[in-house]
Amino acid sequence: METPALDQLLGAYFHQDWRLDGTESEIVATFVADEPDLAAVLPQEVDALLSTVADDAELGRLLFDKGSYHVPGPEQGGHRAWLAEVGRRARVHVRGE
């Protein structure tokens, strides 16, 4: 599955030193501001990926392969819940809510 928006977000924004750039919310907001065309399709890519990958560990490996160095803690509900939240935040920012 091709996911250019997700690839850009994970590889360029949630890179190995992403914490130096801000909080998760700030990172998503920066992505939306910097990459409005990609941000517009990110929620659909997230939804499609979540519908095809059921196993959280498999999803974590896939996100890592796409360049993500974010490891959600148990309080975030694992990779699935975290990625769903990223999609929700992008959707909110894109809509200007």
C-alpha positions as CSV (number, residue, x, y, z in Angstrom):
1,M,0.0,0.0,0.0
2,E,1.4,3.4,-1.0
3,T,1.1,6.0,1.7
4,P,3.1,9.1,0.6
5,A,1.6,11.4,3.3
6,L,2.2,8.9,6.1
7,D,5.7,8.2,4.8
8,Q,6.6,11.9,4.8
9,L,5.1,12.4,8.3
10,L,6.9,9.4,9.8
11,G,10.2,9.7,8.0
12,A,10.7,13.5,8.1
13,Y,8.8,14.5,11.2
14,F,8.8,11.5,13.6
15,H,12.5,10.8,12.8
16,Q,14.9,9.6,15.5
17,D,15.3,13.1,17.0
18,W,11.7,14.1,16.7
19,R,11.4,15.0,20.4
20,L,13.8,17.9,19.9
21,D,11.2,19.4,17.6
22,G,8.2,19.4,20.0
23,T,5.4,17.4,21.3
24,E,3.4,14.9,19.2
25,S,0.6,17.5,18.8
26,E,3.1,20.1,17.7
27,I,4.8,17.7,15.2
28,V,1.4,16.9,13.6
29,A,0.5,20.6,13.5
30,T,3.9,21.4,11.9
31,F,3.4,18.7,9.3
32,V,-0.1,20.1,8.4
33,A,1.4,23.6,8.1
34,D,4.4,22.5,6.0
35,E,2.7,19.9,3.9
36,P,-0.9,20.9,3.3
37,D,-1.4,18.8,0.2
38,L,-0.1,15.6,2.0
39,A,-1.9,16.5,5.2
40,A,-5.2,16.6,3.3
41,V,-4.9,12.9,2.4
42,L,-3.2,11.7,5.6
43,P,-6.4,10.8,7.4
44,Q,-7.5,8.6,4.5
45,E,-4.1,6.8,4.4
46,V,-4.3,6.2,8.2
47,D,-7.8,4.8,7.9
48,A,-6.8,2.5,5.0
49,L,-3.7,1.3,6.8
50,L,-5.6,0.6,10.0
51,S,-8.2,-1.3,8.1
52,T,-5.6,-3.6,6.6
53,V,-3.2,-4.2,9.5
54,A,-4.9,-5.7,12.5
55,D,-1.9,-6.7,14.6
56,D,-0.4,-3.9,16.7
57,A,3.1,-5.4,16.6
58,E,3.0,-5.7,12.9
59,L,1.7,-2.2,12.6
60,G,4.6,-1.0,14.8
61,R,7.1,-2.7,12.5
62,L,5.5,-1.2,9.5
63,L,5.6,2.3,11.0
64,F,9.3,1.8,11.9
65,D,10.0,0.7,8.3
66,K,8.4,3.9,7.1
67,G,10.9,5.9,9.3
68,S,9.0,6.4,12.5
69,Y,11.0,6.5,15.7
70,H,7.9,7.2,17.9
71,V,7.1,4.3,20.2
72,P,3.7,4.9,21.8
73,G,3.4,3.9,25.5
74,P,0.7,1.8,27.0
75,E,-1.1,5.0,28.0
76,Q,-1.5,5.8,24.3
77,G,-3.1,2.4,23.5
78,G,-0.3,1.1,21.3
79,H,0.5,1.8,17.7
80,R,-3.1,1.5,16.5
81,A,-4.6,4.0,18.9
82,W,-1.7,6.4,18.4
83,L,-1.9,6.3,14.6
84,A,-5.7,6.7,14.8
85,E,-5.1,9.8,17.0
86,V,-2.6,11.2,14.5
87,G,-5.2,10.8,11.8
88,R,-7.8,12.5,13.9
89,R,-5.5,15.4,14.7
90,A,-4.5,15.9,11.1
91,R,-8.2,15.9,10.1
92,V,-8.9,18.5,12.7
93,H,-6.0,20.7,11.6
94,V,-6.9,20.4,7.9
95,R,-10.5,21.4,8.6
96,G,-9.3,24.3,10.7
97,E,-11.2,23.2,13.8
